[in-house]
Amino acid sequence: MDPLLIADDDGILLNVIGAALRRGGFEVVSASNGAEALARLERDSISLAVLSVDMPTVGGLDGWMQLRERSRVPMILLCEPRTERIALRGLEMGADDYLVKPFESRALVARVHAVLRRAGLSPTVSAGHAVLDREGLLFEAGGVRMQLSPLEAVLLGVLLSNVGAYVNAKTLMKQAWGQSGDRERNALKQVIYRLRRKLGDHATPPATLETSRARGYRLQIRPLEHAADAKRRHLTAAEHRR
C-alpha cells in the first residue's frame, strides 16, 4: 500500500497524527506547507491525503479542490472550528471527509480506515433500473442522472444495496465515517438533506428517500412505468399551461 500524506503547518500536530497513523499500521509522509504537499501529491503515489484547509500557502480550500480536478486520491480535510463551513463546502466539491480540530487521534485513524474501505468497494451498485457508479460519482435511474459527492455516493450505495428496507443511522455513520457520534449524526443529516434535495430537483424523481425516527432511512426506487406516467403527466400539464 502506498503511503498516506499529511499536510499541516502545525508541526506539533503533524508529529502527533503521524505517530497515530503509524501505530495504526500506515506508512506516512508529511508536508508542512502547501507547495510541498502539492508537489508530493503530483510526484508520488499516495493512498490518501489528510490536508488542512487553513494552510495559506496552498490557497485554502480552492487550492486543494483544484487538485481534485486532476487526481482521485481520497482526501480528508482538517479545519479549525471557525472554518468548519469551509470544510463542509469541501465535501460538496469532492472531498471525502473532514475533521474539526482538536480531535482524537483514534478518530482520524477510524476516518482513514473508513475512506480507504469505501475506495476499495465495487465500482457499481444496482437495484432494478437504478445504477450507482461509485467511481464516476453518478446515479442514474429512470432516465435521470445525478452527480454526487463522495459521501453522497457512499450513503446512497448503502441505501441502494438495501433498497426498500430501512437502514439505521448508526450503520450509515459507521459506513461513512468509521464511527458514530453527535458530529457524525449531524453530518449524516446534512448529506441526507442534500440527497433528498437532488432527488426532488427532477420533475419525475427517480427515487424517494424516506426517514423514520425509529428505524432510520429507506430508499424507494420508482418503477419505470410509474416514472413514465409521471413524466407524461408533467409534459401534458406544461403544454396546458402554455
Stockholm file with secondary structure:
# STOCKHOLM 1.0

chainA/1-242         MDPLLIADDDGILLNVIGAALRRGGFEVVSASNGAEALARLERDSISLAVLSVDMPTVGGLDGWMQLRERSRVPMILLCEPRTERIALRGLEMGADDYLVKPFESRALVARVHAVLRRAGLSPTVSAGHAVLDREGLLFEAGGVRMQLSPLEAVLLGVLLSNVGAYVNAKTLMKQAWGQSGDRERNALKQVIYRLRRKLGDHATPPATLETSRARGYRLQIRPLEHAADAKRRHLTAAEHRR
#=GR chainA/1-242 SS CCCEEEECSCHHHHHHHHHHHHHTTCCEEEESSHHHHHHHHHHSCCSEEEEETTCGGGTHHHHHHHHHTTCCCCEEEEECGGGHHHHHHHHHHTCCEEEESSCCHHHHHHHHHHHHHHHTSCSEEEETTEEEETTTTEEEETTEEEECCHHHHHHHHHHHHTTTSCBCHHHHHHHHHSSCSHHHHHHHHHHHHHHHHHHHTSSSCSEEEEEETTTEEEEEECCHHHHHHHHHHHHHHHHHHC
#=GC SS_cons         CCCEEEECSCHHHHHHHHHHHHHTTCCEEEESSHHHHHHHHHHSCCSEEEEETTCGGGTHHHHHHHHHTTCCCCEEEEECGGGHHHHHHHHHHTCCEEEESSCCHHHHHHHHHHHHHHHTSCSEEEETTEEEETTTTEEEETTEEEECCHHHHHHHHHHHHTTTSCBCHHHHHHHHHSSCSHHHHHHHHHHHHHHHHHHHTSSSCSEEEEEETTTEEEEEECCHHHHHHHHHHHHHHHHHHC
//
